[in-house]
């Protein structure tokens, strides 16, 4: 178990994303050319599967990171993410992040090498109203952030983001796009 303080928060290296529930979501940490957002209200289960199939090809090394527990006064409390119901948990690694000058913090869990079908199942369940966790699925090329409101995709491959934007021109959310 790795302990760190807020100054050394988890960074998803290649994508240069700071995964921290107190920071902006990954979508707002990158330029417009490197991101695309889908509002849940514009999706359905088939579209979710199609988008995930494009982003996470079958040969991807897919990882997931999420908040698994909170620490309050040095006591651990489950975030009740229920991730085990959607993902086969085999390689669980915890990173404990303490707030500066306090005994409070969070425990971020990372699971490596999950199956694409687990991502599809999780996103579909969230679409259908299940409670979500503060979670992101990622590979070396893409990060997929999922909440009850949105599915955000971030990549350092701008041409693949452009392809997504072309393919889903009438579906993706352009509210935060720069003109």
C-alpha positions as CSV (number, residue, x, y, z in Angstrom):
1,X,0.0,0.0,0.0
2,X,1.4,3.3,-1.1
3,X,0.9,6.3,1.1
4,X,1.2,9.8,-0.3
5,X,0.1,13.3,0.5
6,X,-2.1,15.6,-1.5
7,X,1.0,17.2,-3.2
8,X,1.9,13.8,-4.8
9,X,-1.6,12.8,-5.9
10,X,-2.0,10.0,-8.5
11,X,-1.1,11.1,-12.0
12,X,-2.0,9.0,-15.0
13,X,1.3,9.5,-16.7
14,X,1.0,9.3,-20.4
15,X,-2.3,11.2,-20.5
16,X,-1.0,13.7,-17.9
17,X,-4.3,13.5,-15.9
18,X,-4.4,14.1,-12.2
19,X,-7.0,11.7,-10.9
20,X,-8.3,13.4,-7.7
21,X,-11.9,13.9,-6.7
22,X,-11.0,17.4,-5.4
23,X,-9.6,18.4,-8.8
24,X,-11.4,19.1,-12.0
25,X,-12.6,16.0,-13.8
26,X,-10.2,14.6,-16.4
27,X,-12.3,16.2,-19.2
28,X,-11.4,19.7,-17.9
29,X,-7.7,19.0,-17.5
30,X,-7.1,18.8,-21.3
31,X,-7.6,20.9,-24.3
32,X,-10.7,20.6,-26.5
33,X,-8.8,18.7,-29.2
34,X,-8.1,15.9,-26.7
35,X,-11.6,15.3,-25.3
36,X,-15.2,14.4,-26.1
37,X,-18.2,14.3,-23.8
38,X,-21.4,12.4,-24.1
39,X,-24.4,13.3,-21.9
40,X,-26.1,10.2,-20.6
41,X,-29.5,11.7,-21.8
42,X,-28.2,11.3,-25.4
43,X,-27.1,7.7,-25.1
44,X,-28.5,4.2,-25.0
45,X,-26.9,0.9,-24.1
46,X,-26.1,0.1,-27.7
47,X,-24.4,3.5,-28.3
48,X,-22.4,3.0,-25.1
49,X,-21.2,-0.4,-26.3
50,X,-20.3,1.1,-29.7
51,X,-18.3,4.0,-28.2
52,X,-16.5,1.7,-25.8
53,X,-15.7,-0.7,-28.6
54,X,-14.1,2.2,-30.6
55,X,-12.1,3.5,-27.6
56,X,-11.0,0.2,-26.0
57,X,-10.1,-2.2,-28.7
58,X,-9.8,-5.9,-27.6
59,X,-6.0,-5.7,-27.4
60,X,-6.0,-2.8,-25.0
61,X,-4.4,-3.1,-21.6
62,X,-7.4,-1.7,-19.7
63,X,-7.0,-0.5,-16.1
64,X,-9.5,1.1,-13.7
65,X,-9.0,3.6,-10.9
66,X,-11.6,4.6,-8.4
67,X,-12.2,5.8,-4.8
68,X,-12.6,2.7,-2.7
69,X,-12.6,4.2,0.8
70,X,-12.6,7.5,2.7
71,X,-10.4,8.1,5.8
72,X,-12.0,10.3,8.5
73,X,-10.1,10.7,11.8
74,X,-7.8,7.8,10.8
75,X,-10.8,5.5,10.3
76,X,-11.5,3.8,7.0
77,X,-15.1,3.9,5.5
78,X,-16.1,2.2,2.4
79,X,-17.1,4.3,-0.6
80,X,-19.6,1.5,-1.4
81,X,-18.6,1.5,-5.0
82,X,-19.8,-2.1,-5.6
83,X,-17.1,-2.5,-8.2
84,X,-16.8,-6.2,-7.5
85,X,-20.3,-6.7,-8.9
86,X,-19.1,-5.5,-12.4
87,X,-15.4,-6.2,-12.5
88,X,-13.3,-9.3,-11.7
89,X,-11.0,-8.0,-9.0
90,X,-7.6,-9.7,-9.2
91,X,-4.8,-7.1,-9.1
92,X,-6.0,-4.6,-6.6
93,X,-3.5,-1.9,-5.6
94,X,-4.3,0.8,-3.1
95,X,-2.9,4.3,-2.9
96,X,-3.7,6.2,0.3
97,X,-3.8,10.0,-0.1
98,X,-3.9,12.1,3.1
99,X,-5.0,15.7,3.2
100,X,-2.2,18.0,4.4
101,X,-2.3,18.6,8.1
102,X,-5.1,16.2,8.9
103,X,-5.9,12.6,9.4
104,X,-8.4,12.6,6.6
105,X,-7.9,11.2,3.1
106,X,-9.0,8.8,0.5
107,X,-8.0,5.4,-0.7
108,X,-7.7,5.1,-4.5
109,X,-7.8,1.5,-5.9
110,X,-6.3,0.5,-9.2
111,X,-7.1,-2.8,-10.9
112,X,-5.0,-3.7,-13.9
113,X,-5.9,-5.8,-17.0
114,X,-9.7,-5.8,-16.8
115,X,-11.9,-7.0,-19.6
116,X,-13.6,-4.6,-22.0
117,X,-16.9,-6.3,-21.3
118,X,-16.6,-5.2,-17.6
119,X,-16.3,-1.6,-18.8
120,X,-19.4,-2.0,-21.0
121,X,-21.4,-3.6,-18.2
122,X,-20.4,-1.0,-15.7
123,X,-21.3,1.9,-18.0
124,X,-24.6,0.3,-19.0
125,X,-25.5,-0.1,-15.3
126,X,-24.7,3.5,-14.6
127,X,-26.8,4.5,-17.6
128,X,-29.7,2.5,-16.2
129,X,-29.5,4.4,-12.9
130,X,-27.2,2.4,-10.6
131,X,-25.0,4.4,-8.2
132,X,-21.6,5.2,-9.6
133,X,-18.2,5.6,-8.1
134,X,-15.6,8.3,-8.8
135,X,-14.0,6.2,-11.5
136,X,-12.0,6.1,-14.7
137,X,-11.0,3.4,-17.1
138,X,-7.8,3.9,-18.9
139,X,-5.2,2.6,-21.4
140,X,-2.0,4.1,-22.7
141,X,-4.1,6.0,-25.2
142,X,-7.5,6.7,-23.7
143,X,-9.2,7.6,-20.4
144,X,-12.9,7.0,-20.0
145,X,-14.5,8.9,-17.1
146,X,-18.0,7.7,-16.2
147,X,-20.6,9.4,-13.9
148,X,-24.3,9.3,-13.7
149,X,-24.4,12.4,-16.0
150,X,-21.7,11.9,-18.6
151,X,-19.2,9.6,-20.3
152,X,-16.0,11.6,-21.0
153,X,-13.2,10.4,-23.2
154,X,-9.7,11.9,-23.1
155,X,-6.8,11.0,-25.4
156,X,-3.5,12.2,-26.4
157,X,-4.3,11.0,-29.9
158,X,-6.2,14.0,-31.4
159,X,-7.0,12.2,-34.6
160,X,-8.9,9.5,-32.8
161,X,-10.8,12.1,-30.8
162,X,-11.6,13.9,-34.2
163,X,-12.9,10.5,-35.6
164,X,-15.2,10.2,-32.5
165,X,-16.5,13.7,-33.0
166,X,-17.1,13.1,-36.7
167,X,-18.9,9.8,-36.1
168,X,-21.1,11.2,-33.2
169,X,-21.5,14.8,-34.5
170,X,-25.2,15.0,-33.4
171,X,-24.8,13.1,-30.2
172,X,-21.8,14.4,-28.3
173,X,-22.0,17.4,-26.0
174,X,-20.4,20.5,-27.4
175,X,-21.4,22.8,-24.5
176,X,-17.8,23.2,-23.4
177,X,-16.2,23.2,-26.8
178,X,-14.2,26.2,-27.8
179,X,-15.3,28.1,-30.9
